[in-house]
């Protein structure tokens, strides 16, 4: 399992753009009135909203890698869930995170294994990798978001890297990135606010470990 410094070096601007743009565009897709009316979104319960947003994020990710095969990002579907493998090293699962930057859900065998850094694919096909969540935290009645990359190790996060911090905002404007053709329309971009504060947290206190689950 790679530590935080190793992953920061591994995440080139284009790899960071992949994570950031897919999440941001997927959130914007759900907020777009042409996809879901305000009335429709009101009756969506929280878990359904998270499920729909995840579907849009995964769709954006699939389009991203189809347009940029040179980035060496593979998609793997394991028991109905999509994972994106970056350069045969980083297994990424897109997920909504709670306020403690942890993923929640049904603790299936696959979910527990992923959080325990166990390989989800035969080792002869893909070498040893690090399992991470690329996710978002919703604020202000789900109108603004923080984007994080977290590395679980059982019931705690070994490290956390804030994607929507100052190290990203200067590289990629809020609407789109030069590294991808995936666009977020201007109207929708104004509806989804990414919180761009410069705070960054490393590690997770033991007090944050209660109730950590992932579906």
N, C-alpha and C positions, 0 to 999 in steps of 0.2 A: 504494500500500500504506500502510495506516494504521500509525502507531507505537503503542507501548504506552499512552501517556498518552491518545491519541485514543480508543482502544478502551475504556479504563477509563471515560471519560466517556460513551461510546456505550452501554455495558452498564448499562442501568437495572436496578433490583432484579428486575423481572420477567424480563428477558432473562437475567440471571445465574441466576435460579431455574430457568429452562428448562434451561440447561446443567447445573447442579448436580443438579437433581432427576432428570433423565433418566439421567445416569450412575449416580447412587446407586441409583435404583430398578432399573435394569438389572442392576447387580451383585447387588442383593438378590434379584432373580428367579432368578439362577443359583444362589445360595446356599440357596434355599428347598428343603427336602427334599421338599415336595409336587410340585415340578417335576422334580428330579433327586435320586435317592438318593445317599447317600454312596458306595456301591459304584459307581454310574454315574460320578460325578465323578472317582473315583480312576483309572478307565481312560481318561479324556479326556486326551490329550496337550496340551501348552501351547498350540499353535496352534489346536486344536479348542476349548479353553476360551475363548480370546480371540474366536474366531469366534462361539461361542454367546452370550457376553456382549454382543458387538457387536449381534447380532440382537435381544436383549432391549432394549438401549439404544435402538436405532432404533425398535423397536416402541413404547417409552415416548414417544419424541419424536413419532411420528406421532399418538399419542393426545393428547399435550399440545397440538399445534397444531390438532387437530380440536376440542378443547374451548375453545381460546382463539384464534379467527381474528382477533381484534382486535390481536394482537401482531405481525401482519404477518411471519410466518415461513412460508416456502415450502419444500416438499420437492422436490428434483430428483434423479431417478435417471439417472445417466450411466454407461453400460456396466456395469450391474449393481451399481453402488455408490450409496448414498444420501448426499446432501448436503443440508444445511439452510441456507437463505439467510435471514438475519435482516435485515429492513428494506432489502432490495436492496443491502446493503453488506458483510455478513460471510458468507462461505461456510464452513460448519462441517462437518468430517468427524470423526465419533467414532472413537477409535482407542486401543488399548493403547499405552502409551509405555514405553521402556526407562528404565534408571536415569539416563540422561543427558537424559531428557525428549524423546526422539526417537521417531518412529514407524518401524517396520520392516515389511518385506514385499517383494513382488516389484516391482522397479522398472519397471513398465509405462510406456508413453508418457503415459498419463493421470496416473499417480502422479508421474512426474518433472515433468510440467507443473504439477500442483497445488502441488508443493513449490517450483517456480520462480515461483509467483505468476502463472501464466498462466490466463486465463479458460477455464472448462470449458463455457461456454454462449455462444451468439452474443451479441456485445456490444450488438446492437440490442434484445435481449430484456431483458437485465439490465446495468445500468451497471457501471463499474469497481468491483471489490470486493477485499477482502482475504481470502486463504485461510488458515484456521487449523485446528488440531487441538484438539478438546476431548477430553481423554483421562485415563487413570488409570495410576498406577504401583502395582504390587502389592508388598506387603511381608509378612513373617511367614507364609510358606507360603500366600500369597494370602488372608489373613484380614483385612488392613488395607490401606488404599489412600490415596494422595494424588491429588487431582484438579487438573489443569492445563489452561490454555489456552495453546497455543504457536503462534507464527507462523514457519513455515519459509521459508527463502530459499535454495534449493539444498540443500547438505549441512549447513547450520547453521540454528539458530534465531535469527531477528532479535530476538525478544523472547519472554518467558515470563511468564505471569500465573498465580499459584497461586489456584485457585478455592476450595480447602478451607482458606483462611486465616481470620484473625480478622475480616476484612471481610465474610465470608459467614456465619460461624457465629452471629453476633448477629442476623442478619436472618431466617434460616431454620433452625428446629429440625431435628435429625437425622432425624426420621421423615418429615416432610412439610413442605410450605410452604403458606402461606395463598394463594399466587398460583396454585395448581393443585389440581385434584381428584384427581390421581394419588396414590395412597396406597402406602406400604410397610408391610406388616403388622408388628406389634410383634415377633413372634418372629424374623422374618427380619432386621429392623433390628438386632437384637442380634447377629446373626451377621456382619454386615458393618460393620467399623469404619473410619470415615474419620479419617485422621490430621489433627488440628486444630492443629498447631504454627503459630506465627506467622511462620516464616521465609518469605522471598520472594526469588526470584532474578531478576535482570534480565540478559538477554543470555546468550550461551553462549560459552565459551572455544573457541579453535580446536582445543584438545586433545580436545574432545568430539565432533569431527566425524566420526571414523572409523566406517565401517560404517553410515551413515545411509541407510535405505531405507524405502519405504512401499508397501503394497499397495493 
